[in-house]
Amino acid sequence: MQKLSHQILSFSEFTLDLRRGCLLRAQEEIKLRPKSFEVLRYLVENNGRLISKDELIHAVWVEAAVTDDSLVQCLKDIRHALSDETQQIIKTVHGRGYIFDTEVRDNGSAQVTKYTEETQGVQVIIEEQTDGREQHEIAAQTPPLLAAPKVSPVRRFTNAIKQHKLATAFASAVFVALVIAGIVFARPILFWWFKPPSIAVLPIVNATGDPNNNYIADGLTESLITSLNQINEPGKRPRLLVTAQSTVSIFRGKEIEPRSIGRELGVDTVLASQMIEQNGLWIIKVEMINVANGSEMWRKQYSWGGNFTDAFLTMQDEIAKGVAGKLPLSLSDAERQRLTRRYTQNPAAYDAYLKGRASWFKTTPEGYRKSIEYYQQAIDLDPNFALPYWGIGTSSALQGKIGLRPEKEAVEKATEMYLKALQIDNTLRAAKGGMELAELESWNWEAIEKAGPLHLGYHFFHGGYLIAMGRVDEQLAFENRGLALQPHNPGLNFFHAETLFLARQYDAAIAQYQKTLDIVSGLPPEYSGALVNWIHSGLGQVYLQKGMFTEAIAEFNQARDLTEDLPPAWEELGYAYARSGQRDEATRILDQLQERAKRGEYVLPLGIAWIYIGLGDKDQAFVWLEKSFEERSDGLREIKTNPIYDPLRSDPRFTDLLKRMRLPT
């Protein structure tokens, strides 16, 4: 007989029963997955103390290697169970960890007596709660188990059918239903059954000791992903599923066992590589790992002497061919040609292009400016190199989106560069996609409607066609499908939070923004700073709609600190002050922005309109909305769904604006 302690801890309206492993609100049990319960238990037992991610992971996953995403999912489950989407109980301290910031009460320990009786063949365990006085001990006696006579598998099967006629009939009905479902839903079922092989190319580790070589490692990673994706013929069912670079990028710089990452991503194979420089040699060590059993499928070391730039293109081709040769695929001649296709034969031009991509990935104003400079260098070295034209187009378009230049001007420049890229290579997928986004940014609804869901702008995550038309539920469904395939993609998670905000699901939007913040927190600041800024900005907008003005202003201030003092960040802050009744602060920001505009600095007219909306000055709001209409401002595509515009919806001028934008009224 063994006595155990039955600990009960309480906080807020909840009770945590540690002995029985359950969470209760009043007398109702709230279901939590085992790992989520263990995370909650550790936080509760260490309440009031800042706990790092690493400490939590090591405490809960003692003998398993997992990524931060496993912890993030557990925290999401816990916050949902505690209705703590606003982080009043469990607070995230960005870049440091978590605090369980609620008083915890120890309700004492009831005693549980555990009676164990072992008999021949059976162990019976009976638990009963006592108040300190011994109860009558219950003994369980069973006779020895008798060996059952052997029966053949066929006999067992036929006996089961005879004895369970109802179950057999039910099973038959289920089988027929599945056959019908297979006919009706043949394509998705067949895709699942005959799923193509899948691979994740992990970020190549720069082990040269020189951070200036990061762009080479990142560029080679992107090139390998692109090469493997080129096996797939556009418009046809993919032969190989390659995880997007934006998804694998979250593992950059993390020391995690590759097989664990593969399991997180749900792929068959992972490619892990390391770049080193030794005695004048550049060396790339490559290893392919089978995720299912952890076996090494292939390992090879590539080395070149002299200038790495000169060897880059050859190395890229050799590694891509080596990887493809070990995949369960038989490539056609056309697929092999696409695999090793080069867009330039000039190594110096390609090097400049890679530097442009590295600058672009920083997603900062300076990053976009530098990327255009590098892309132009690549064009000067090889005027027939299509990719840098596309690169200038994307950087120009994004300069418009973040308020560095008028949107209409940015789209015109982007379109010009996309067309130049397509004149050189009319099969360039990236440039074709850029042209489709340019149609969205020009409000060419007819072109998008004609192409339907195949058009890139139809389901675009930021102010796409469905959002513009007010069909938010359809957009949410599409995003959920995307997240089911790429649950760790920072961009998809961020834009999903934005769509939840437009759907007026404010608590869900807060939780989604916090999840995205947790995902990107492990990335190097130079690659996560812009996204962190957007997250704080998005949280600020949600808090405003919930009337949480103090929290909103705090979020907008954090966003402003991360944006190189750009006018849009001040415009959002001015809107927040106006909404919160701090008219003097809002007016002061308006005056400062107008002074900056007089000095020739570009100020986004849509943000000025927001401040006037917050101040209740409808006439001035429509003056600046008209300027936004003339510039085709990026955020204006959300005018049907964004709650910012709610105070204007009853005004005839608002209906007129929708009509001129050719949006449903």
C-alpha positions, 0 to 999 in steps of 0.5 A: 500500500502506497500513499501519494500527495494530491496537490491542488493549485488555484489561480484566478478562476481555475484549479490545477490538479497536479496528481490527476493531471487536469485543469478545472474551471469550477467543477468543469474539466478543461481538456489540454493535451499532455504536453500543454498541461506540462507547460502550464504546470511548469509555469504555474509552479514557477509563477512570477519568474521569467522563464526562457524558451530553452528552460521551458523546452528542456523541462517539458521535452526532456529527452526529445529535440523539438523546435520552438513551434512545439512550445508555441502551439502548447502556449496557444492551447493554454491561452485558449483554455484560459481565455487569455488571448490578451496575455493577462495571465501568461505574458510574453517578454519579447526575445526573453521568455514568459512570465506566469503573472497571476497569483497562485494559491496552494489549496493543500494536499489531500491524501490518496491511498493507492492499493495494489494487489498482484495476482497471477496474471493480473494486477488490480489497482484501486484508488480512493481518497481518504481523510487520514483514517484508514479504510477497509483494504480491498483485496482483489483475487483472480484465478490464474489465466487459462491459455486459450486454444489456438484458432486460425486467422480465417476461423477468427474472421468468420466467427467475428462476422457471425457474431457481429452481424450488425457491426458487419452491416455498419462496416459495409455501409461505411465502405460503400460511403467511402467508395462514393466519397472517393468518386466525388472527391477523387482528386484530393484523395488521390493526391493524398494517396499518391502524394509526391515526395517532399523535401526541405532544404534547410538554411546552409550554415555559414561556418566560415567565421565571416558573417560577410559570407552569410549572403552566399550561404543564403543565396545558395539555399535559395538557389537550391530551392529554386532549382528543385522547384523547377523540376515541376512544370508550371500548371501541372500537378507537382512531381516534388513538394519543396518547402518554401524558403520563407518557412525554412528560414525560421530555422536559420541559426538554430542548432536543432537536429535536422530530423526533428525539423523534418518531422515538424515540417512534415516532409520525407527528406531534409537536406542539411548543409554547411559551408566552410573555408579551409586552407584557401578552399571553399567546402560545402558539406551536404547530407540528405536524411530520411525523416521517417527512420533517421537514416543517411540517404546521401552525403557528399563534400564539394570543394573549390579553390580560389574565388567562390563567386566564380565557382558558385554557379557550378556548385549550385548545379552539381549539388542540385543534380546530386540531390535530385539523383537520390530522390525517388524520382525518375526525371525526364530530359526536360525536367533535368534541363529545368533543374540546372537552368541558369539565368546568367553565365556571368558569376559577378552578375550573379554575385551582385544579384545575391547581394541584392536578395540578401538586402531585400530579405531584411524588408527594411527601407534601407534594405530595399534601397540597397537591393535596387543598387545591387540589382542594377549592378547585376544588370550592368554586368549582364543586361540579359540577366532577367532576375535582377529586373524582376528584383528591382520590380519587387523592391519598387513595389514594396517601397510603395507599400511601406510608404517610401513613395506613392503607390501608383508610381511604385506600381508603374516602375514595378510593371516596367521592370517585370515587362523587361524581365519577361522580354528576356525570358517569357517563362520567368514565373516570378515576373509573371506573378509580379505582373498579376500583383501589379494588376491587383495594385492597379485595381484591375478587378476584371482581369482577376475575375477572368482568371479566377482563383489561379490569379495570384491576386485572387487570394493574395494575403494582403488586400487581395481580391477577396478582401477587396470584395468583402468576401473575408470568410472565403479568404480565411478558409484559403489561409487555413488551408495554406497554414495546414500545409505550412504552419510555421511560415511567418508570413502566412501566420502574420497575414492570417492575423491581419485577415482575422482583424478584418473579420472582426475576430479580435481575440483570435487576431491577438492570439494569431499575432502573438503566435507569429511573434513567437515564431519570429522571435528566434530569427536574427534581428536583421531578418525579423525586425520588419515583421516584428514592426508589422506585428506590433502595428497590427496588435495596435489596430486590434487593441484600438477596436477593443477600446484598449487605448493604452495598450494600442499606443504602446504597440504603435510606439514599439512599431515606430521605434523599428521603422527608421522614423517613417511617416506611416508609423507616426500616422498610425500613432496619430490615429491612436491618439485621436481615437483615445481622445488625446486630440492635442497629441493627434493634432501635433503629429498632423502638423509635424507630418505636413511640415515633413511633406513641405520639405519634400518627404513623401507622406502617405495620404491614407494615414492622414485620412485615418487621423482625421477619421479618429478626430471625427473630421469627416470632411478632411477625411474625405479630402485625404481619401480622395488623394489616396484614391488618386494614388491607388494607396495600398491600404485602400483595397481594404476599405470595405472590410477595415473597421477604421472606416466604419464612421464613414460608411453611412456618408453618401461620399463613402458609397460614391468612393466604393462605386468609383473603385468599382467595389460592391456597395 
